[in-house]
Structure formats: structure tokens, C-alpha cells
Amino acid sequence: MQISLKCRAVASLDLGADDCLGLTTRGGSAWVTLEGDSEDFALSTTSPLKFTGPGRLVIEALENDMIIRVEHLTSVLGDSSLSPAFPMPNRH
């Protein structure tokens, strides 16, 4: 799935308890937070992110229009290995 955001636009995704999502972008940067988590994260071309549910994921494009690729990685209860396309630390 892809999310297209204009500069300063906001999108949200609801994650279920078993959801695990990877976020990447080829351009631009975004502020990302998971509701209930005290940390905020920066998504950029060099910093892909991974989030596990449950919770609402909130994404805001910071400096320009951007396209964010959202990929369902694995179930939290299933295999926790990441595909080579997402060699990033867990962000939850």
C-alpha cells in the first residue's frame, strides 16, 4: 500500500494487536508516532521504520509532498524475522 501526502498533511493507520508494518519513502521526510508511545520518529529515505500494534499510527509529511510505502511485515505472534527490504530496528 502507498500513502501520498502533501506537505504538512496528516494520515493515520489503525494497527491491530497482531499487526507489524514497515514504512519506507524514496523522498521527503515525515514525523511518525504510535499513539500511546512516548517517542516520535523521523521517517526518511535513510531511516525506514517498523511498528507493531496495537495503536493508531500518525504520520505527517514535514517539508514536501511525499509517498510512503506501507508493507505488512509479519504477525507479532508469527515469525519475527524481517525481509531484507526492511533491515531496521524495531520501533516499539
TORMI-532636 format. One record per residue: x, y, z of N, C-alpha, C in turn; residue in three letters. Coordinates in Angstrom, 3 decimals. Each point is the difference from the previous one (the first is absolute). Layout:
# TORMI-532636
<<X; Y; Z>; <X; Y; Z>; <X; Y; Z>; 'ALA'>
...
END
This chain:
# TORMI-532636
<<0.843; -1.169; 0.000>; <-0.843; 1.169; 0.000>; <0.890; 1.234; 0.000>; 'MET'>
<<-0.471; 1.064; -0.633>; <0.725; 1.267; 0.008>; <-0.909; 1.107; 0.516>; 'GLN'>
<<0.593; 0.943; 0.730>; <-0.707; 1.177; 0.483>; <0.666; 1.207; -0.628>; 'ILE'>
<<-0.769; 0.816; -0.684>; <0.504; 1.230; -0.607>; <-0.395; 1.172; 0.895>; 'SER'>
<<0.999; 0.756; 0.458>; <-0.260; 1.129; 0.895>; <0.552; 1.293; -0.569>; 'LEU'>
<<-0.806; 1.049; 0.042>; <0.471; 1.342; -0.309>; <0.759; 0.519; 1.215>; 'LYS'>
<<0.828; 1.012; -0.191>; <0.754; 0.593; 1.094>; <-0.938; 0.398; 1.134>; 'CYS'>
<<0.319; -0.403; 1.208>; <-0.740; 0.248; 1.240>; <-1.312; -0.766; 0.114>; 'ARG'>
<<-0.297; -0.871; -0.954>; <-1.197; -0.833; 0.094>; <0.245; -1.128; 0.992>; 'ALA'>
<<-1.088; -0.503; 0.588>; <0.080; -1.050; 1.013>; <-0.834; -1.197; -0.430>; 'VAL'>
<<0.519; -1.189; 0.244>; <-0.732; -1.243; -0.247>; <0.108; -0.856; 1.255>; 'ALA'>
<<-0.973; -0.885; 0.193>; <0.081; -0.910; 1.132>; <-0.404; -1.403; -0.434>; 'SER'>
<<0.569; -0.976; 0.683>; <-0.291; -1.412; -0.235>; <-0.253; -0.659; 1.348>; 'LEU'>
<<-1.048; -0.801; 0.080>; <-0.275; -0.746; 1.221>; <0.647; -1.372; -0.090>; 'ASP'>
<<0.834; -0.313; 0.971>; <0.686; -1.287; 0.050>; <-0.682; -0.894; 1.023>; 'LEU'>
<<-0.284; -1.225; -0.406>; <-0.531; -0.992; 0.921>; <1.122; -0.582; 0.844>; 'GLY'>
<<-0.369; -0.773; 0.997>; <0.991; -0.572; 0.916>; <1.030; -0.867; -0.713>; 'ALA'>
<<-0.363; -0.637; -1.114>; <0.911; -0.889; -0.721>; <0.685; 0.664; -1.187>; 'ASP'>
<<-0.261; 1.297; -0.224>; <0.549; 0.682; -1.176>; <1.445; 0.422; 0.201>; 'ASP'>
<<0.773; -0.102; -1.071>; <1.387; 0.443; -0.040>; <0.199; 0.651; -1.365>; 'CYS'>
<<0.259; 1.319; -0.016>; <0.106; 0.733; -1.259>; <1.380; 0.612; -0.163>; 'LEU'>
<<0.508; -0.022; -1.234>; <1.236; 0.681; -0.356>; <-0.340; 1.220; -0.831>; 'GLY'>
<<0.667; 1.125; 0.257>; <-0.191; 1.238; -0.745>; <1.301; 0.390; -0.682>; 'LEU'>
<<-0.068; 0.317; -1.279>; <1.159; 0.506; -0.737>; <-0.454; 1.145; -0.888>; 'THR'>
<<0.956; 0.807; -0.458>; <-0.281; 1.062; -0.956>; <1.217; 0.182; -0.900>; 'THR'>
<<-0.249; 0.464; -1.208>; <1.101; 0.283; -0.931>; <0.356; 1.480; -0.024>; 'ARG'>
<<-0.776; 0.810; 0.699>; <0.281; 1.431; 0.038>; <-0.828; 0.682; 1.067>; 'GLY'>
<<0.548; 1.061; 0.563>; <-0.698; 0.733; 1.039>; <0.250; -0.588; 1.374>; 'GLY'>
<<-0.592; 0.639; 0.985>; <0.101; -0.493; 1.364>; <-1.339; 0.196; 0.698>; 'SER'>
<<-0.239; -0.830; 1.003>; <-1.270; 0.045; 0.718>; <0.236; -0.221; 1.482>; 'ALA'>
<<-0.861; 0.583; 0.800>; <-0.066; -0.250; 1.429>; <-0.978; -1.139; 0.191>; 'TRP'>
<<0.350; -0.991; 0.810>; <-0.849; -1.173; 0.214>; <-0.062; -0.301; 1.492>; 'VAL'>
<<-1.186; -0.298; 0.482>; <-0.156; -0.408; 1.392>; <-1.066; -1.079; 0.094>; 'THR'>
<<0.115; -0.831; 1.007>; <-0.999; -1.014; 0.290>; <-0.705; 0.435; 1.277>; 'LEU'>
<<-1.314; 0.175; -0.094>; <-0.787; 0.437; 1.139>; <0.331; -0.847; 1.229>; 'GLU'>
<<0.260; 0.670; 1.120>; <0.357; -0.703; 1.223>; <1.488; -0.191; 0.198>; 'GLY'>
<<0.798; 0.241; -1.045>; <1.457; -0.113; 0.091>; <0.555; 1.401; 0.261>; 'ASP'>
<<0.905; 0.152; 0.938>; <0.529; 1.323; 0.339>; <1.024; 0.512; -1.007>; 'SER'>
<<0.478; -0.863; -0.896>; <1.002; 0.413; -0.985>; <-0.635; 0.385; -1.328>; 'GLU'>
<<0.627; 0.956; -0.694>; <-0.337; 0.347; -1.373>; <1.181; -0.416; -0.863>; 'ASP'>
<<-0.269; -0.259; -1.280>; <1.041; -0.490; -0.893>; <0.004; 0.800; -1.298>; 'PHE'>
<<1.152; 0.062; -0.650>; <0.137; 0.665; -1.293>; <0.154; -1.062; -1.082>; 'ALA'>
<<-0.915; 0.025; -0.961>; <0.088; -0.883; -1.162>; <0.679; 0.765; -1.121>; 'LEU'>
<<1.035; -0.588; -0.589>; <0.673; 0.612; -1.145>; <0.521; -1.113; -0.897>; 'SER'>
<<0.635; 0.381; -1.094>; <0.523; -1.010; -0.925>; <1.052; -0.881; 0.661>; 'THR'>
<<0.717; 0.530; 0.974>; <1.056; -0.766; 0.671>; <-0.448; -0.594; 1.334>; 'THR'>
<<-1.230; 0.267; 0.403>; <-0.495; -0.486; 1.289>; <-1.377; -0.636; -0.118>; 'SER'>
<<-0.076; -1.229; -0.532>; <-1.290; -0.692; -0.028>; <-0.408; -0.343; 1.434>; 'PRO'>
<<-1.284; -0.212; 0.196>; <-0.512; -0.277; 1.345>; <-0.863; -1.250; 0.014>; 'LEU'>
<<-0.111; -0.612; 1.182>; <-0.863; -1.160; 0.205>; <-0.808; 0.233; 1.269>; 'LYS'>
<<-1.296; -0.275; -0.061>; <-0.875; 0.168; 1.156>; <-0.841; -1.244; 0.194>; 'PHE'>
<<-0.239; -0.338; 1.271>; <-0.902; -1.096; 0.334>; <-1.171; 0.562; 0.795>; 'THR'>
<<-1.181; -0.591; -0.203>; <-1.210; 0.449; 0.653>; <-0.131; -0.575; 1.395>; 'GLY'>
<<-1.058; 0.340; 0.683>; <-1.112; 0.793; -0.510>; <0.236; 1.493; 0.187>; 'PRO'>
<<-0.763; 0.792; -0.727>; <0.040; 1.446; 0.142>; <-0.249; 0.697; -1.320>; 'GLY'>
<<-0.133; 1.312; 0.083>; <-0.189; 0.820; -1.192>; <1.331; 0.626; -0.372>; 'ARG'>
<<0.443; -0.234; -1.227>; <1.233; 0.557; -0.538>; <-0.358; 1.317; -0.683>; 'LEU'>
<<0.690; 1.089; 0.372>; <-0.256; 1.319; -0.572>; <1.244; 0.457; -0.747>; 'VAL'>
<<-0.191; 0.422; -1.260>; <1.108; 0.379; -0.881>; <-0.257; 1.400; -0.542>; 'ILE'>
<<1.006; 0.898; 0.081>; <-0.118; 1.353; -0.552>; <1.186; 0.287; -0.917>; 'GLU'>
<<-0.281; 0.361; -1.254>; <1.053; 0.402; -0.937>; <0.562; 1.342; 0.466>; 'ALA'>
<<1.324; 0.114; 0.098>; <0.603; 1.192; 0.588>; <0.370; 1.107; -0.976>; 'LEU'>
<<0.765; -0.297; -1.016>; <0.570; 1.071; -0.809>; <-0.524; 0.081; -1.416>; 'GLU'>
<<-0.520; -1.100; -0.531>; <-0.492; 0.002; -1.371>; <-0.976; -1.153; -0.194>; 'ASN'>
<<-0.594; -0.053; -1.184>; <-0.891; -1.116; -0.317>; <0.812; -1.286; -0.019>; 'ASP'>
<<-0.640; -1.114; 0.356>; <0.733; -1.251; 0.038>; <-0.935; -1.183; -0.164>; 'MET'>
<<0.579; -1.114; -0.357>; <-0.724; -1.265; -0.067>; <0.655; -0.947; 0.992>; 'ILE'>
<<-0.831; -0.594; 0.846>; <0.477; -0.936; 1.014>; <-0.471; -1.396; -0.372>; 'ILE'>
<<0.917; -0.933; -0.018>; <-0.340; -1.404; -0.264>; <-0.245; -0.684; 1.340>; 'ARG'>
<<-1.142; -0.628; 0.114>; <-0.383; -0.713; 1.212>; <-0.076; -1.481; -0.345>; 'VAL'>
<<0.759; -0.820; 0.717>; <0.007; -1.436; -0.270>; <-0.277; -0.777; 1.278>; 'GLU'>
<<-0.949; -0.923; -0.085>; <-0.268; -0.896; 1.121>; <1.151; -0.991; 0.050>; 'HIS'>
<<0.732; -0.039; 1.117>; <1.194; -0.834; 0.078>; <-0.303; -1.397; 0.509>; 'LEU'>
<<-0.399; -0.125; 1.245>; <-0.315; -1.304; 0.583>; <-0.999; 0.213; 1.109>; 'THR'>
<<-0.594; -1.047; 0.424>; <-0.838; 0.034; 1.189>; <0.920; 0.029; 1.207>; 'SER'>
<<-0.358; 0.740; 1.013>; <0.791; 0.047; 1.217>; <0.089; -1.401; 0.606>; 'VAL'>
<<-1.047; -0.795; -0.160>; <-0.014; -1.347; 0.551>; <0.726; -1.004; -0.885>; 'LEU'>
<<0.262; 0.375; -1.245>; <0.640; -0.911; -0.933>; <1.500; 0.214; -0.053>; 'GLY'>
<<0.583; -0.332; -1.141>; <1.437; 0.149; -0.221>; <0.387; 1.464; 0.124>; 'ASP'>
<<0.947; 0.326; 0.833>; <0.379; 1.393; 0.217>; <1.157; 0.439; -0.887>; 'SER'>
<<0.432; -0.828; -0.911>; <1.105; 0.393; -0.875>; <-0.473; 1.029; -1.013>; 'SER'>
<<0.891; 0.908; -0.378>; <-0.324; 1.044; -0.964>; <0.507; -0.395; -1.368>; 'LEU'>
<<-0.708; 0.454; -1.009>; <0.485; -0.235; -1.350>; <1.214; 0.885; -0.235>; 'SER'>
<<0.886; -0.339; -0.957>; <1.199; 0.820; -0.265>; <-0.346; 1.426; -0.415>; 'PRO'>
<<-1.213; 0.247; -0.464>; <-0.390; 1.356; -0.396>; <-0.165; 0.910; 1.198>; 'ALA'>
<<-0.089; -0.575; 1.211>; <-0.219; 0.806; 1.191>; <1.012; -0.342; 1.087>; 'PHE'>
<<1.302; 0.301; -0.225>; <1.004; -0.296; 1.016>; <0.065; 1.099; 1.045>; 'PRO'>
<<-1.066; 0.150; 0.799>; <-0.056; 1.103; 0.951>; <-0.331; -0.512; 1.382>; 'MET'>
<<0.317; 0.787; 1.006>; <-0.314; -0.412; 1.366>; <-1.497; 0.109; 0.254>; 'PRO'>
<<-0.496; -0.754; 0.965>; <-1.397; 0.085; 0.411>; <-0.218; 1.332; 0.685>; 'ASN'>
<<-1.084; 0.676; -0.341>; <-0.286; 1.327; 0.562>; <-1.198; -0.033; 0.927>; 'ARG'>
<<-0.127; -1.050; 0.810>; <-1.079; -0.034; 0.979>; <0.373; -0.817; 1.190>; 'HIS'>
END
